[in-house]
Amino acid sequence: MSKQSLAENFNPLNISLVVAMSINGVIGSDNQLPWHLADDLKFFKALTTGHTVLMGRKTFDSIGKALPNRQNLVLTRQPDLTLPGAICCANLPEAIQIARRAQETDLFVIGGAEIYRLALPFVHTFYMTRVWVEIPDSEGLVSFPPYNTEEWQETKRLNFSANAQNDYAFDIFTFQRKTKPIEWMEN
Ligand SMILES: NC(=O)c1ccc[n+]([C@@H]2O[C@H](COP(=O)([O-])OP(=O)(O)OC[C@H]3O[C@@H](n4cnc5c(N)ncnc54)[C@H](OP(=O)(O)O)[C@@H]3O)[C@@H](O)[C@H]2O)c1
């Protein structure tokens, strides 16, 4: 292993997942968020600014542009795709390698469902906004993938009320994985 890849492997990279989901696990509807929660957006901005965010191509399309003041990584299977302000990655190991090579301390996996499913085994910290609404089943809904709640220890919870800026009441939970996540080692 070269000196460079040794440094990349031993540079601790905390991989976090950030999601907002309804009581019944819905995260999106027709490639949009099903709510407007200004205080959750503020939390997300404060958490991720200055770091690297990783998202699926559909989530990038739904946001419509790269998130400012963050390194934006976008997973896509389209080899020739270029997106303004973002680095396109063919797979998860490539994205993790880019974050490590940039000496990043925190990589935030910000959705959508396909990317959450892919990244979950590698996640150390799970920021879950629980939106206290049940979204009725309909076409175009996207849900958070099934996961084992027993693997996660709640370490923090913040409460927010519904008001003019927040469509619904919500809580932001922080969970830490109880056991070590899978580490991605390059060779
Ligand atoms: N509530 C929340 O916190 C939250 C957060 C983020 C997103 N969302 C919502 O989630 C929905 C989008 O989620 P989604 O699951 O439909 O899409 P997504 O995960 O955002 O993106 C899926 C795309 O990622 C690429 N991809 C997936 N697996 C890959 C792999 N193994 N290797 C390389 N590329 C891969 C493919 O892009 P190509 O088609 O280009 O190949 C695929 O079409 C939207 O409604 C959005 O608003 C909600």
The ligand as a Tripos MOL2 file, in Angstrom:
@<TRIPOS>MOLECULE
LIG
   48    52     1     0     0
SMALL
NO_CHARGES

@<TRIPOS>ATOM
      1 N1        -36.8150   13.4670    2.7490 N.am      1 LIG1
      2 C1        -35.5080   13.4830    2.5280 C.2       1 LIG1
      3 O1        -34.7110   13.6470    3.4520 O.2       1 LIG1
      4 C2        -35.0180   13.2880    1.1250 C.ar      1 LIG1
      5 C3        -33.6560   13.4210    0.8450 C.ar      1 LIG1
      6 C4        -33.2200   13.2230   -0.4790 C.ar      1 LIG1
      7 C5        -34.1410   12.9080   -1.4590 C.ar      1 LIG1
      8 N2        -35.4530   12.8110   -1.1400 N.ar      1 LIG1
      9 C6        -36.4380   12.4470   -2.1530 C.3       1 LIG1
     10 O2        -36.1070   11.1570   -2.6620 O.3       1 LIG1
     11 C7        -36.5810   11.0400   -3.9950 C.3       1 LIG1
     12 C8        -35.4560   10.5470   -4.8890 C.3       1 LIG1
     13 O3        -34.9920    9.2850   -4.4250 O.3       1 LIG1
     14 P1        -34.7400    8.0640   -5.4360 P.3       1 LIG1
     15 O4        -34.4740    6.8540   -4.6110 O.co2     1 LIG1
     16 O5        -35.8710    8.0240   -6.4090 O.co2     1 LIG1
     17 O6        -33.4630    8.5530   -6.2700 O.3       1 LIG1
     18 P2        -31.9400    8.9000   -5.8170 P.3       1 LIG1
     19 O7        -31.4700    7.8930   -4.8320 O.co2     1 LIG1
     20 O8        -31.8610   10.3380   -5.4640 O.co2     1 LIG1
     21 O9        -31.1810    8.7380   -7.2250 O.3       1 LIG1
     22 C9        -31.2520    7.5250   -7.9240 C.3       1 LIG1
     23 C10       -30.2190    7.5780   -9.0120 C.3       1 LIG1
     24 O10       -28.9040    7.4280   -8.4480 O.3       1 LIG1
     25 C11       -28.0830    6.7040   -9.3480 C.3       1 LIG1
     26 N3        -27.6950    5.4420   -8.7190 N.ar      1 LIG1
     27 C12       -28.4300    4.6250   -7.9060 C.ar      1 LIG1
     28 N4        -27.7300    3.5460   -7.5340 N.ar      1 LIG1
     29 C13       -26.5120    3.6670   -8.1140 C.ar      1 LIG1
     30 C14       -25.3400    2.8640   -8.1110 C.ar      1 LIG1
     31 N5        -25.2860    1.6930   -7.4340 N.pl3     1 LIG1
     32 N6        -24.2720    3.2830   -8.8100 N.ar      1 LIG1
     33 C15       -24.3090    4.4460   -9.5090 C.ar      1 LIG1
     34 N7        -25.3900    5.2590   -9.5470 N.ar      1 LIG1
     35 C16       -26.4850    4.8730   -8.8670 C.ar      1 LIG1
     36 C17       -28.9200    6.4700  -10.6190 C.3       1 LIG1
     37 O11       -28.7100    7.6200  -11.4260 O.3       1 LIG1
     38 P3        -28.8050    7.5510  -13.0350 P.3       1 LIG1
     39 O12       -30.2460    7.3140  -13.3440 O.co2     1 LIG1
     40 O13       -28.3050    8.9040  -13.4820 O.co2     1 LIG1
     41 O14       -27.8930    6.4250  -13.4710 O.co2     1 LIG1
     42 C18       -30.3270    6.4580  -10.0540 C.3       1 LIG1
     43 O15       -31.3320    6.7350  -11.0120 O.3       1 LIG1
     44 C19       -37.1180   12.4340   -4.3570 C.3       1 LIG1
     45 O16       -38.5190   12.4460   -4.1520 O.3       1 LIG1
     46 C20       -36.4620   13.3490   -3.3650 C.3       1 LIG1
     47 O17       -37.2110   14.5230   -3.1290 O.3       1 LIG1
     48 C21       -35.9040   12.9910    0.1220 C.ar      1 LIG1
@<TRIPOS>BOND
     1     1     2 1
     2     2     3 2
     3     2     4 1
     4     4     5 ar
     5     4    48 ar
     6     5     6 ar
     7     6     7 ar
     8     7     8 ar
     9     8     9 1
    10     8    48 ar
    11     9    10 1
    12     9    46 1
    13    10    11 1
    14    11    12 1
    15    11    44 1
    16    12    13 1
    17    13    14 1
    18    14    15 2
    19    14    16 1
    20    14    17 1
    21    17    18 1
    22    18    19 2
    23    18    20 1
    24    18    21 1
    25    21    22 1
    26    22    23 1
    27    23    24 1
    28    23    42 1
    29    24    25 1
    30    25    26 1
    31    25    36 1
    32    26    27 ar
    33    26    35 ar
    34    27    28 ar
    35    28    29 ar
    36    29    30 ar
    37    29    35 ar
    38    30    31 1
    39    30    32 ar
    40    32    33 ar
    41    33    34 ar
    42    34    35 ar
    43    36    37 1
    44    36    42 1
    45    37    38 1
    46    38    39 2
    47    38    40 1
    48    38    41 1
    49    42    43 1
    50    44    45 1
    51    44    46 1
    52    46    47 1
@<TRIPOS>SUBSTRUCTURE
     1 LIG1         1 GROUP 0 **** ****
